[in-house]
């Protein structure tokens, strides 16, 4: 299976041609994701902190209003996100 998104997948997920061009974009999670500390529900919004040529993406969630913590989710796939903004 190829790690690069095909044209139909890029259109459906709103992805650029190269996965590394996702850095800095705002995305929505298409499935719930669990870290050792918390769970992000499906539909949560995050910003792409890092994306490499192998298709692996690191997301940085929004800072919590009450405690000031921002969780980072590593090793995400482009299949798990949908681009919603710059």
Secondary structure as UniProt FT lines:
FT   HELIX           7..13
FT   HELIX           19..22
FT   TURN            23..24
FT   STRAND          26..29
FT   STRAND          33..34
FT   STRAND          39..40
FT   TURN            42..43
FT   STRAND          45..51
FT   TURN            53..54
FT   STRAND          56..61
FT   TURN            65..67
FT   STRAND          72..77
FT   HELIX           78..80
FT   STRAND          81..85
//
